[in-house]
Amino acid sequence: MVSRMLLLILGLLLMAPAAAQSFRVGVLHGDTEIFDYELSVLKLALAHAPGDHTLEVVPLPETPQQRIFAMLDSAWEPINVFFSGYSPERERRLLQVNIPLTRGLLGYRLMVVKAERLAELKGIDSLAELRRYRIGSGIGWPDNDVLQANGLEVITSRYDNLWRMLAMERFDLFHRGVQEIYTELARPEHQQLAVLPGMMVVFPYDYFFYVSVNRPDLHDLLLTGLVNAYNSGAFMANFLSHPAIRRALEDGELTSRRVVRLALPETYQSLDVIPQRYWHAVGEHPVSLRPATPLITATTPVVGHSPVD
């Protein structure tokens, strides 16, 4: 009798709707235009998760990423979900939803350069050539580890500063995800900059959703929602129809570019276990394959920090 009662209670619990949750997502730089696609994926996940949930977008201009992750762990939870590039430290510290948001397009990097230097720089076609130049990157960006491990010289500053630093030739190239670069370059203040033609840097990489280890309920809702969206076809429909992704795949000319592959540090191996269905293959360049390029195992370049006031 007791066992039958327990089974009845368990059945009622499984049938009960998930408790409504209020999701508060932090947006780096406060830039909802650049991250419109990633926000669309979050909305898609919540729409396909059990329960009736709400979403608030919290702009975080000029907020260091380490501060943002501390906010996730805060008891008062100013935000309770954040999307960011993968790093082993973030995976250990937080709960990571193991579905790449851009299907790996973030690992297809195009280079922004001063338009007047296009003729000088367009011949870059190998990692050895790329190592001759300085690359601009953000303070605390986890993919800095990947760039450095492959022997590239990285100059770091705040995101807003990096555009001015490139114009002032504090470094030579600014790496951007293919789904970001065209939205950024369309802004009037970037008219003197251009996409370097003919080449791209490729490594297995992407944004993931992160929540506090104290909020497994939020993690499970996001994971369930994303899996349901994939199974229903809604994820791929959103991916292929979103303007940022469509422009990346069309204007990026990814299938005709020379590929400079970067190897991942050994600590990034957990990316290899994510199923292939969640990664996009562009032509003959599947981003989810670990490249054979040797890593720099001796002294790596010193990361510079040259902020512009």
N, C-alpha and C positions, 0 to 999 in steps of 0.2 A: 504494500500500500504506500509506504514511504517512498520507495523508488519510483513508483508511478507518479506520485505527487511532484518529486524532483524533476522528472522528465517533463511534466506539464509546465512547471515553472520555467525550466530551461527553454521550452518551446515558445512560451510567451515572451521571454526576454529576446529571443532571436527574431521574433516577429515585430517587436516594438521598434518604432522609428528611432533613428539616431537623434540624440539630443542636438538641438540647434546650437551652432557655434558662431561666434563673431571672430572672423579672421581679420587681422590688421597686418597688412604687408608693407614693409619698408621698401622704398624705391631709392636706390643710390643716385646721388646728384639731384634728387627730386625731379628727374627727367622722365615723365610718363610718355613722352613722344618716342624717345629712343627705345623704351622698354614696353611699348604697346603690345608687341607680340607676346612677350613673357607674361604680361598681365592677362592677355586673352587666354593663355594656357591655364592660369590660376582660376579664372572664371569658369573655364571649361571643366576643370577638375571638380570645382564645387557644385556645378550643375549636374554632374554625373555621380556625385557622392550621395550616400543615403542621408536623408535629413534635409532640413531647410536652413541654409546658412547665409550669413551676411558677409560682405567684404568691404573693408575700409582701406583706402590707399593712403599711406603716410609718407609724404616726401621727406627725404633726409639729405638736404643739400649740405655739402661740405662736412659730412660726418664720416670719419675714418671707419673702415670696415671692421676693425677690431672693436671699436666702440659699438657698432651695430650689433655684433654678436654678443657683446656684454648686455645689450638691451634685451636680446632674446632670452637671456638667462635671468633677467631681472624679475623680482617677485611681482612688480606692478605692471609688467608686460606692456610697455608703450607700443611695441609691435610683437606679434607672435609667429610670424612667418617671414622669411627673407629668401630671395633667390640670389645665388652667387656662383662664381666659378668654383669648380671642385678643388679641394685640397685635402690631403690626408689628415691634417690637423683639424679641419672643420668636420670631417667625417667622424673623427674620434670624439670631438667635443659635443657635437649636436646630433640630432636625428636627421639623416639625409634620406630624402625620397628618391629612390634609385631609378628614376626615369629621366633621361636627358631632355631638357626643355626644347632645344632647337634641333634635336636629332643629330647633334654633333656639328652643326654648321658653325658654332662658335669656335671650333677647332680649325676652321678654314680662315686663315688670316690674310687679308690684303693689307698693303702698306700705303699709308698716306705720305706724300712728299710735297715739297714746294714745287709748284708747277714749273718754275724756271729751271728746276734740276732734273726734269724727266729724262732728257737726253743723256745726262750723266749717269743716272741710276738704273735705267731700264735694262742694262745688260746683266743685272744680278740673276744668276741661274743656278746657284749651288750654295750649300751651307758654307763652304769655304769663302765664297765671295761675300755672303751676307755677314760673315764675321768681321769684315773690314769696316763695317759701319755701326754707328751708335743707334740704338732703338729706344724710343720713348715708351714709357709704361707707367702705370699708376702706382702710388705708394700702397703697399700691402696687397697688390693684386697677386693671387696665388699662382697664376701662370708665369710670373717672373721666375719661379723655380725652374720651370721647363726651359725658358729661354736661356737662363744662365747655365743650366746643366748641359746645354748644347754649345756652350762656348760663346754665346752672344753677349755683347756689351750692352747693359741696360742702364738707362738714365731715368730716374723716377721723380715724379712730382704729383701734385693734385691734378685731377682730371682736367679742370678748367685751364690750369696753367700749361698743360701739355700742348695745347693747340698754339698758344703764343710762343712757347719754346721752340716748336717746330718752325714756325715762321721766322724766328730769330736764329735758326740753325744751331740751337743748343744740342740738337741731335739730328740725325739724318732721316730716320723713318719712324712712323708711328703706326704700330700694329693695331688693327681693328677687325672685329668679327665681320664676316661678309654680310650678315643680316643687320649690322649697325651702320656700316660705313656710308651708305648712300643717304640715309636720313641725316647723318651728321654733316656731310659735305654739302647738302642742299641749303644749309644756313648761310645767310649773306656774309657773315664774318669769316667764312672759310673759302671765299672765292679764289684766293691765291693758292689754294692747295688742290691736289689731284690724286687719283688712285694710280699707283705705279702699275703700268700694264705688263702683261706677259708672264707674271710669276705669282705664286702664292705660297704661303707657309702652311703646312698641314700637320696637325697632331691630334690624337684622340682627346677630346676635351668638350666640356659643356657647362651650362648653368644647371643647378639642381635646387630644389626647394629644401630649406632647412628650418627646423623647429627645435625648441628646447627639449632636452632629454626628459624634462618633466611633463611634456605634452605629447605622449604617444598617441592620444586620441586624435590630435590634429594630424600627426604623421599618417595614421591609418586612414583617415578620411581622404587625405590628398592622394595617397597611393591607390586606394580603392577607386577614387574618382578618375584618376588618370588611366588605370587599367580598364575601367568600364568605357572610358572615352575611346581608347584604342579598339576595344572589342566591338564597339558600335560603329566604328568608322569615323566618329566625330573628330577624333584627334587629327587624323590625316586630312580630313576635309578642311579643318581650320588651318593646318600647316600649309597646305598647298594653295589656299585661297588668300591668306593674309598678305597684304601689300608688301610688307618688309621682306617676307620670305620669297614671294614671287619676284620681287626686284633683285634679290640676292641671286636667285637661280638663273634669272634671265640676263640682267646687266653684268653680273659677276663674271660671265664667260668662263666658268670654272673648269669645263671640260677641255678648254684649249690652253690653259695656263701651264707653264712649267711648275713642277711641284718641288718645293724644298721641304723634305720631311724632317720633323724633329722627333727624337726618341723621348719617351717618358721616363722620369726617374723610377727606380724600382719601387719606391714607396707609393706610386700611383697605380699599382697593379690591380687594385679592386675595380678599376674601370673596365678591365678585360672581362669581368664576369657578367656584365650587363648584357642581356640578350641582344642578338643582332637586329631583331625586329625594331628596336628602339633607336637605331642609328641609320642615318641617311647616307647612301653611297652616291657620290657625284661622279658619273662616268666611270672611269677605271680607278678612282681614288677613294675607296671606302675609308672613312675617317676612323672606324673602329679597329682597324688593323694596327698592331704595334709596329712602327717602322724599325728598320734595321740600322739606322744611323747611329754610330757610336757616340756615347756620352763623353763629356769631358770629366775625367775622374781625378785630375790633379787640381791645380789651382784654378778656380773659376773667377770670372771678372768681378771686380768690386762694383756693387750697385751704387751709382751716383745719385745724389739728390740735389737738384739745382732749381729750387723754386724761383718763380718770377713774382716779384712783389707787385 
